[in-house]
Amino acid sequence: MRFHLSSRAFQTLFRSFFLTIHRDYILQTYQNVICFQANTMPVFDVLSDQDFTHLNYSTGNHALICQFSALWCEPCRRISPVFDELQKQYKDIVFARINFDVCPETVRRFNVTSVPTFVFILNSQEVARFSGSNPQELAQRCNELNERMPRTQKRRDPKAASHTERQFLSEFVRYADRMFDYENEVSQMQALSLIPEQELKESATEDGVLDEVKLAQGMAHWFKGSFFTWVDKPKCPTCLTDETVVEGGSVEPSSGEAADGANKVELYICGACSGHVRFPRYNNPVKLLETRKGRCGEWANCFALFCFAMGLETRFVVDRADHVWVEIWATKLDRWVHCDPCEAVVDTPLLYEKGWGKKLSYVVAFGIDNIRDVTWRYTFDHKAAIKRRRSVREEVLARFIHKLQNRQSTRAKPRAKRQDELSRRRIREAVEMLTPKLQLRGTGEEGQGRVSGSAAWTRQRGEDGGVKPGFAPFEIRPTEDDVTNKMFTLTYSVTADSYANDNSQGSSKGFASQAFKVDGVFRKVEIDWKVAYLCREEGRESGEIAWRIDLKGLPVADVEIDLSGMTTFENGRIQAIACCGDFCVRIPTETGRAVLQDVGNVDHVDISVTFEAGSGKLAWQHAQLFRKKLDEASPDMKVQVRFK
């Protein structure tokens, strides 16, 4: 069924939805569809020193309140909703939440040693500060700053994307540009010469009407079964096998490889003959018609060219984490339909979340004349997805997509009738994505694990759809003997992968056995480099491991923490935080040591480590904890609790 809504009717529709669907999700979707020009002022998340410099400049001589916070700081989480509500009350004050872990210069500038810490600034001068999670004091200090601020002051809206946000968003531009490559008539003719066009179209035609969904299904099965080949790692051309081939890093493409669209080349080494094997990652879909091999990027890229050649209106879909596929427009269904050639699966949008177990955050669809944030089509738990979207502010993302959409339209030059159709589709798509149940298909494919790639590869990525072993949070509790001896010591060795303490109680095997939280973290052993460490799982944007020591009712004097081997490569980030009572401290990456003094009467101490960022295919390895040679036996984590 088709329908048309005016802008006023659309807003009325959204207000009616507001009464029945999650408020936060509606607000995000509303912004992304029609409210990218809203001038509401949120709490600004400062994720780099450059961000703060930009924000401080934009604020000028006006009032600014900074909450120094850490992502895994429990007191920070408790006070943050209060901070957000106060921002709504004081419209003429800029509220900024500064990430303690990634803004070292700003932290040093204000001499902040624990979180949460609140700094109150007027006319570029600090006028007050306090530390701790105290809602009453925060409200009082906000009111005092507001009273001191001249009524004539007006602040500028720092709407521009930060440096970190620009880096994140820049990756999307190349996908928008690529869409015009598929329109090349010569490229389409080359594709049509290789596909059984007539046979596929006849099978998808009923009563003289072509069913685009059936055509896409037939094409996907032909593409996977007869045309393209999956490559985990390339075969050695001398030994004719990939079993002896190991990764050797990446190298710059040759001039010929670059001319065919390769922006990087993976290098492999054959253990049998010591030969080098190059695996160019081509982005030119015509070149892929020749090579007919690759991973999901190559599969979706080449398949998209076939879709264009066969007359299907197609969008290229990018999961910002590590997967790509396409969508095709189905006239009969009057909606966009998911199509993954790697899996030969069509119209199963929740495959990745329900079957593979992926936690999607940003999924964007790129068409010739339309670009959409379609995360909500591929996630069922929208509230959880919103919480994971921390890489760019929603209003910045919406504005970026709007500008990229205008840029795309300028190149495509859609006629007035087409523009009306795009507007109609945009409204329909927004309404469709507001209701997660509309994405359920109830098929066996919806719950299946990943098919493409070897079993070992999909299992390592956690995408095999198998039953994952349950994780039970573990709270470490000192014994009465520990209190009597006035000392409790816990150690962990990454080479032995085991815990121990001085009393030989609570010893256990496995890094997760005494962890309070494990999210996307695993123990990696590199046989060639003879090292072991903890890092995030391949394909994950971030990972976290945490420990909790139960101290309730115990006479604690201080807690000393020592984490060794916090190592980063490229632009990887590792952040370690210890929280106790109503404050938290960052554990320096350089030393790995922190002492919590005068602890007093607290329920527990939490130690958490997060793994983020990195570059390229091996980004997941660029932030490591406890990195150590396999022949070394000293403990990598040591936590000592001293009692009074």
C-alpha positions in Angstrom: 0.0 0.0 0.0 1.3 3.4 -0.9 0.6 6.6 1.0 1.5 10.3 1.0 2.0 12.5 4.0 2.6 16.2 4.2 5.3 17.6 6.6 2.6 18.6 9.0 0.9 15.2 8.9 4.3 13.5 9.4 5.0 15.6 12.5 1.5 14.7 13.8 2.2 11.0 13.1 5.4 11.3 15.1 3.6 12.8 18.1 1.2 9.9 18.2 4.0 7.4 18.0 5.7 9.3 20.9 2.9 8.1 23.3 3.6 4.4 22.6 7.2 3.9 21.6 10.5 4.6 23.4 11.0 8.3 23.8 14.8 8.3 23.3 14.6 6.3 20.0 11.8 8.5 18.6 13.9 11.6 19.3 16.9 10.1 17.5 14.9 9.0 14.5 13.0 12.3 14.4 16.3 14.1 14.3 17.7 11.9 11.5 14.6 12.2 9.3 13.5 15.8 9.5 15.1 17.7 12.4 18.7 18.0 11.5 18.4 21.7 11.7 17.1 21.7 15.3 19.0 24.1 17.5 18.6 22.4 20.9 21.8 22.3 22.9 22.8 18.9 24.3 25.5 18.1 26.8 28.6 18.0 24.5 30.7 14.9 24.7 34.3 15.9 24.5 36.3 13.0 23.1 39.7 14.7 22.4 41.8 17.7 23.5 41.0 19.3 20.1 37.3 18.9 20.9 37.7 20.9 24.1 39.8 23.6 22.4 37.1 24.0 19.8 34.3 24.0 22.4 36.1 26.4 24.6 36.7 28.8 21.7 33.1 28.5 20.6 31.9 29.3 24.2 34.1 32.4 24.3 33.5 34.5 27.4 30.3 32.7 28.4 29.6 30.1 31.1 30.8 26.6 30.8 30.4 23.6 33.2 32.7 20.7 32.6 32.0 17.2 34.0 35.2 15.2 33.8 34.0 11.6 33.5 35.1 8.1 32.5 33.1 5.7 30.4 33.1 2.9 33.0 33.0 5.1 36.1 29.9 4.1 38.2 29.7 7.3 40.1 29.9 9.2 36.8 27.0 7.1 35.5 24.9 7.9 38.6 25.5 11.7 38.4 25.3 12.0 34.6 21.4 12.0 34.4 21.4 14.8 36.9 23.9 16.7 34.8 21.8 16.2 31.7 18.6 17.4 33.4 20.4 20.5 34.7 21.5 21.3 31.2 17.8 21.5 30.2 17.2 23.9 33.0 20.1 26.3 32.3 19.8 27.1 28.6 22.5 29.9 28.6 25.2 27.7 30.1 27.3 25.2 28.0 27.4 21.8 29.6 30.3 19.5 28.5 31.2 16.0 29.5 34.9 15.5 29.1 36.2 12.0 28.6 39.0 11.7 31.2 40.7 8.9 29.4 41.2 10.5 25.9 41.7 14.2 26.9 45.1 14.1 28.7 46.0 17.7 28.0 42.7 19.0 29.2 42.9 16.8 32.3 46.4 18.2 33.1 45.3 21.7 32.4 42.6 21.5 35.1 44.7 19.2 37.4 41.9 16.6 37.6 43.0 13.5 39.5 39.7 11.7 40.1 36.2 11.4 38.4 33.6 12.7 38.5 35.1 16.2 38.9 33.0 19.3 38.0 34.8 22.5 36.9 32.7 25.8 36.6 34.1 28.4 34.2 32.9 32.0 33.6 34.7 34.5 31.2 37.3 31.8 30.5 38.3 31.6 34.2 37.6 28.8 36.7 35.3 30.0 39.4 34.5 26.8 41.3 35.0 23.0 41.3 34.2 19.9 43.3 34.7 16.1 43.0 32.4 13.3 43.7 28.8 12.2 42.9 26.8 14.7 44.8 23.6 15.9 43.1 22.7 18.5 45.7 26.0 20.2 45.5 26.0 20.1 41.6 22.6 21.7 41.5 23.7 24.4 44.0 26.9 25.2 42.0 25.0 25.4 38.7 22.5 27.9 40.3 25.4 30.0 41.7 27.1 30.1 38.3 23.8 31.1 36.6 23.3 33.9 39.1 26.8 35.3 38.4 26.4 35.2 34.6 25.3 38.5 33.0 21.9 38.2 31.4 23.1 39.7 28.1 25.5 36.8 27.4 24.6 34.6 24.5 26.5 31.6 23.5 27.4 30.3 20.1 26.3 26.8 19.1 29.4 24.7 18.4 27.6 22.5 15.8 30.7 21.6 13.8 31.9 18.0 14.0 35.0 17.4 16.1 38.2 16.1 14.7 37.4 12.6 16.0 33.9 12.8 14.5 35.3 13.9 11.1 37.7 11.0 11.1 34.8 8.6 11.8 32.5 10.1 9.2 35.1 10.5 6.4 35.0 6.7 5.9 31.5 7.0 4.5 32.3 9.4 1.7 34.1 6.8 -0.5 31.0 4.5 -0.4 28.8 7.4 -1.7 31.3 8.1 -4.5 31.5 4.4 -5.5 27.8 4.3 -6.3 28.4 6.2 -9.6 30.9 3.5 -10.7 28.0 1.0 -11.0 26.2 3.2 -13.5 29.0 2.8 -16.1 27.3 1.2 -19.1 30.5 -0.6 -20.2 30.9 -2.1 -16.8 27.3 -3.3 -16.8 27.7 -4.9 -20.2 30.7 -6.8 -18.9 28.7 -8.0 -16.0 25.7 -9.1 -18.2 28.0 -11.2 -20.3 28.8 -13.3 -17.3 25.4 -13.8 -15.7 22.6 -16.1 -16.9 20.3 -13.0 -17.3 17.5 -14.6 -19.2 17.2 -17.7 -17.0 17.2 -15.7 -13.8 14.6 -13.2 -15.0 12.3 -15.9 -16.3 12.4 -17.8 -13.0 11.5 -14.5 -11.2 8.6 -13.6 -13.5 5.0 -14.4 -12.7 2.1 -13.4 -15.0 4.4 -11.1 -16.9 5.5 -9.2 -13.8 9.1 -9.4 -12.6 9.4 -10.0 -8.8 12.6 -8.2 -7.7 12.9 -10.2 -4.5 12.8 -13.5 -6.3 15.3 -12.2 -8.8 17.6 -11.1 -6.0 17.3 -14.5 -4.4 18.2 -16.3 -7.7 21.1 -14.0 -8.3 22.5 -14.4 -4.8 22.4 -18.2 -5.0 24.0 -18.2 -8.5 26.7 -15.7 -7.3 27.6 -17.7 -4.2 27.3 -21.2 -5.8 28.8 -20.6 -9.2 30.7 -17.3 -9.6 32.5 -15.9 -6.5 34.9 -17.6 -4.1 35.5 -16.8 -0.4 39.1 -16.2 0.7 40.2 -16.4 4.3 43.8 -16.4 3.2 45.2 -17.0 -0.3 46.9 -20.2 -1.5 50.6 -20.4 -2.0 51.0 -20.5 -5.9 53.9 -22.9 -5.4 52.5 -25.3 -2.8 48.9 -24.9 -4.1 47.5 -24.8 -0.5 46.7 -22.2 2.1 47.3 -24.6 5.1 51.0 -23.5 5.4 50.3 -19.8 4.8 50.5 -17.3 7.7 49.8 -13.6 7.9 52.8 -11.3 7.3 51.3 -7.9 7.6 50.3 -5.5 4.8 52.3 -3.7 2.1 51.7 -0.8 -0.3 50.0 -1.8 -3.6 52.0 -1.8 -6.8 51.1 0.7 -9.5 49.1 -2.0 -11.3 47.3 -3.0 -8.2 46.5 0.6 -7.3 45.2 1.2 -10.8 42.7 -1.6 -10.3 41.5 0.0 -7.1 43.5 -1.8 -4.5 44.2 0.6 -1.5 46.0 -2.1 0.4 47.7 -5.5 -0.1 47.8 -8.2 2.5 51.1 -10.1 2.6 51.2 -13.8 3.5 54.3 -16.1 4.0 54.2 -19.8 3.1 55.8 -21.8 5.9 56.7 -24.6 3.5 58.5 -22.8 0.8 59.1 -19.4 2.5 57.4 -17.7 -0.6 55.5 -14.5 -0.3 51.9 -14.3 -1.3 50.2 -11.0 -2.1 46.4 -10.6 -1.7 45.3 -7.2 -3.1 42.0 -6.0 -1.7 40.5 -4.6 -4.9 37.7 -2.0 -4.9 37.1 -1.9 -8.6 34.0 -4.0 -9.3 35.1 -4.6 -12.9 38.4 -6.0 -11.7 36.5 -8.3 -9.4 34.6 -9.7 -12.4 38.1 -11.0 -13.3 39.4 -12.2 -9.9 36.1 -13.5 -8.6 37.4 -13.9 -5.1 37.6 -12.0 -1.8 35.8 -11.4 1.5 32.6 -9.5 2.2 33.8 -6.2 0.7 34.7 -7.8 -2.6 31.5 -9.9 -2.6 29.1 -7.0 -2.0 31.0 -4.7 -4.4 30.9 -7.1 -7.3 27.3 -8.3 -6.6 26.1 -4.6 -6.5 27.4 -4.2 -10.1 25.4 -7.3 -11.2 22.3 -5.8 -9.5 22.7 -2.6 -11.4 23.3 -4.5 -14.6 20.1 -6.6 -14.1 18.0 -3.4 -13.6 17.5 -3.6 -9.8 17.5 -0.4 -7.9 20.3 -1.0 -5.4 21.9 0.5 -2.3 25.2 -0.5 -0.9 24.9 -1.0 2.9 27.8 -0.5 5.3 28.0 -1.8 8.9 30.6 0.5 10.3 32.1 -2.3 12.3 33.1 -4.8 9.6 30.5 -6.1 7.2 28.8 -4.9 4.0 25.9 -6.1 1.9 23.2 -4.6 -0.4 19.5 -3.6 -0.4 17.3 -3.8 -3.4 14.0 -1.9 -3.9 11.0 -4.3 -4.1 8.1 -2.6 -6.0 5.5 -5.2 -4.8 6.5 -4.8 -1.2 7.1 -1.1 -1.5 10.2 -1.2 0.6 13.9 -1.8 0.6 14.9 -5.5 1.0 18.1 -6.8 2.6 20.3 -9.0 0.4 23.6 -10.5 1.5 25.5 -12.3 -1.3 28.1 -13.8 1.1 25.3 -15.8 2.8 22.9 -16.0 -0.2 20.2 -14.7 2.2 17.5 -12.2 1.2 15.1 -10.2 3.3 16.4 -11.3 6.7 17.6 -8.0 8.3 18.0 -9.3 11.8 20.4 -12.1 10.7 23.4 -10.3 12.0 22.0 -9.5 15.5 20.0 -12.6 16.1 22.1 -15.2 14.2 25.6 -13.9 14.2 25.4 -12.2 17.6 26.7 -8.9 16.4 26.1 -5.6 18.2 25.5 -3.1 15.5 25.9 0.6 16.0 26.0 2.4 12.7 24.6 0.9 9.5 24.3 3.3 6.5 22.8 2.6 3.1 24.2 4.4 0.0 22.2 4.9 -3.2 22.7 6.9 -6.3 20.4 9.7 -5.1 19.6 8.7 -1.5 21.6 8.0 1.7 20.0 6.7 4.9 21.0 5.7 8.4 19.3 2.2 8.4 20.7 1.0 11.8 17.1 0.5 13.0 16.2 -2.0 10.3 19.1 -4.3 11.4 18.7 -4.0 15.2 15.8 -5.2 17.3 16.9 -3.7 20.6 16.9 0.0 19.6 17.6 1.3 23.1 20.7 -0.8 23.3 21.8 0.3 19.9 21.5 3.9 20.8 23.7 3.5 23.9 26.4 1.9 21.7 26.4 4.9 19.3 29.2 6.9 20.9 31.4 7.7 18.0 29.6 10.7 16.8 26.8 13.0 18.2 23.4 12.2 16.6 22.9 15.7 15.4 26.3 15.8 13.8 25.6 12.4 12.1 22.2 13.6 10.8 23.7 16.8 9.5 26.5 14.9 7.8 24.1 12.5 6.1 21.9 15.4 5.0 24.9 17.2 3.4 26.2 14.0 1.8 22.7 13.4 0.5 22.6 16.8 -1.1 26.0 16.2 -2.7 24.7 12.9 -4.1 21.6 14.5 -5.5 23.6 17.3 -7.1 25.6 14.6 -9.0 22.6 12.4 -9.8 20.2 15.3 -10.7 16.9 13.4 -9.9 13.8 14.9 -11.7 10.9 16.4 -9.8 8.9 13.2 -10.0 11.8 11.2 -8.7 12.3 13.6 -5.8 8.7 13.2 -4.8 9.1 9.5 -4.8 12.2 9.7 -2.7 10.4 11.9 -0.2 7.5 9.4 0.0 10.0 6.5 0.5 11.9 8.3 3.2 8.7 8.8 5.2 7.6 5.2 4.7 11.1 3.9 5.6 11.2 6.0 8.8 7.8 4.7 9.9 8.9 1.1 9.1 12.1 1.3 11.1 10.3 2.7 14.2 8.8 -0.7 14.9 11.3 -3.4 15.5 8.7 -6.2 15.1 8.4 -5.3 11.4 11.9 -6.6 10.8 11.1 -10.1 12.2 10.8 -12.8 9.6 10.5 -15.9 11.7 12.6 -18.0 9.4 15.4 -20.4 10.2 17.9 -18.1 8.4 17.2 -15.4 11.0 18.9 -17.4 13.7 21.7 -19.0 11.7 25.4 -18.3 12.3 27.7 -17.0 9.6 28.1 -19.4 6.6 30.8 -17.5 4.7 34.4 -18.1 5.8 35.9 -21.2 7.4 34.5 -22.6 10.6 37.6 -21.6 12.6 37.4 -18.0 11.2 33.7 -17.6 12.0 34.1 -19.2 15.4 37.0 -16.9 16.3 34.8 -13.9 15.4 31.9 -15.3 17.5 29.6 -15.3 14.5 29.0 -19.1 14.1 25.6 -19.0 15.8 26.6 -21.7 18.2 25.6 -21.8 21.8 28.1 -19.5 23.6 29.2 -20.6 27.1 27.4 -18.6 29.7 29.4 -16.0 31.7 28.6 -15.6 35.3 29.9 -12.3 36.9 32.4 -13.1 39.7 32.9 -11.0 42.8 36.3 -11.4 44.5 36.0 -11.5 48.3 38.9 -11.4 50.8 38.8 -14.1 53.5 38.8 -13.7 57.2 42.5 -14.8 57.3 43.3 -12.0 54.8 41.7 -9.4 57.2 43.5 -10.9 60.1 46.8 -10.7 58.2 45.9 -7.2 57.1 46.6 -8.0 53.5 44.8 -9.5 50.5 46.7 -10.1 47.3 45.2 -11.3 44.0 47.4 -12.1 40.9 46.8 -13.1 37.3 49.3 -14.4 34.8 48.4 -14.2 31.1 50.9 -16.9 30.1 49.5 -19.4 32.6 46.0 -17.9 32.1 45.3 -18.4 35.8 44.5 -16.5 39.0 46.0 -17.0 42.5 46.3 -15.3 45.9 48.6 -15.6 48.9 46.3 -18.0 50.7 46.0 -20.3 47.6 42.2 -19.8 47.9 40.1 -18.9 44.9 42.8 -19.9 42.4 41.3 -20.6 39.0 42.1 -21.1 35.3 40.9 -18.8 32.6 41.0 -15.0 32.5 37.2 -14.8 32.6 36.9 -17.1 35.7 37.3 -14.3 38.2 36.2 -11.4 36.1 33.1 -9.4 36.9 32.5 -8.5 33.3 33.8 -9.7 29.9 32.5 -8.1 26.8 34.2 -8.9 23.5 37.6 -9.7 25.0 39.7 -12.8 24.5 43.1 -14.2 25.2 45.4 -14.1 22.1 48.5 -16.2 21.8 50.9 -15.3 18.9 53.0 -18.4 18.3 55.3 -16.6 15.8 56.1 -13.7 18.1 55.9 -15.9 21.2 53.7 -13.5 23.2 50.3 -13.7 24.9 47.9 -10.9 25.8 44.2 -9.9 26.2 42.6 -7.8 23.4 39.1 -7.3 21.9 37.6 -9.8 19.5 38.2 -9.3 15.8 35.4 -7.2 14.3 34.5 -5.5 17.6 34.8 -1.7 17.8 35.5 -2.0 21.5 35.9 -4.5 24.3 35.9 -4.5 28.1 37.0 -6.6 31.0 36.3 -5.7 34.6 37.0 -7.1 38.1 35.1 -6.4 41.3 36.5 -6.9 44.8 33.7 -7.1 47.4 34.8 -5.0 50.5 31.5 -4.5 52.2 31.9 -4.4 56.0 35.7 -4.7 55.9 38.1 -2.3 57.5 39.9 -1.2 54.3 42.9 1.2 54.5 44.0 1.4 50.9 44.0 -0.6 47.6 47.1 -0.8 45.3 46.6 -1.9 41.7 49.3 -2.9 39.3 48.5 -3.8 35.6 51.4 -4.6 33.4 51.7 -4.8 29.6 49.2 -2.1 28.6 50.4 -1.8 25.0 49.1 0.0 21.9 50.0 0.1 18.2 48.9 2.5 15.5 46.2 4.6 17.1 44.8 1.9 19.4 43.6 3.0 22.8 43.5 1.1 26.1 42.0 2.7 29.2 42.1 1.3 32.7 40.0 2.8 35.5 39.5 2.0 39.2 36.3 3.1 41.0 35.8 3.1 44.7 32.8 4.7 46.5 31.8 8.0 44.8 35.1 8.6 42.8 37.2 6.9 40.2 40.8 7.3 39.1 42.5 6.5 35.8 45.3 4.0 35.9 48.1 5.4 33.8 49.0 3.4 30.7 52.7 4.2 31.2 53.0 2.7 34.7 49.9 0.6 35.1 49.9 1.5 38.8 47.4 3.3 41.0 46.8 3.6 44.7 43.4 4.3 46.2 44.0 5.8 49.6 41.8 6.4 52.6 39.2 4.1 51.1 37.0 3.9 54.2 33.6 2.2 54.3 32.9 1.1 50.7 30.9 -1.8 49.2 33.4 -2.7 46.5 36.3 -1.6 44.2 35.9 -2.0 40.5 38.8 -2.2 38.0 37.9 -2.0 34.3 39.9 -2.0 31.1 38.5 -1.0 27.7 40.0 -1.6 24.3 39.3 0.7 21.4 40.4 2.2 18.1 43.2 1.0 16.0 43.8 1.0 12.2 42.8 -1.3 9.4 42.1 -4.9 9.4 44.1 -5.6 12.5 42.6 -2.8 14.6 41.4 -5.3 17.1 45.0 -6.1 18.0 46.2 -2.5 18.4 45.2 -2.3 22.1 46.5 -5.0 24.3 46.6 -5.8 28.0 49.2 -8.0 29.9 51.3 -8.4 26.7 54.2 -10.7 27.7 56.6 -13.2 26.3 55.4 -16.8 26.7 58.5 -17.9 28.6 58.0 -15.3 31.4 56.1 -16.4 34.5 55.7 -13.2 36.6 52.2 -12.0 37.4 50.7 -9.4 35.0 48.0 -8.2 37.4 48.5 -7.7 41.1 45.9 -6.2 43.4 46.6 -5.7 47.1 44.1 -4.6 49.7 45.5 -3.5 53.0 43.3 -3.6 56.1 43.4 -1.4 59.2 
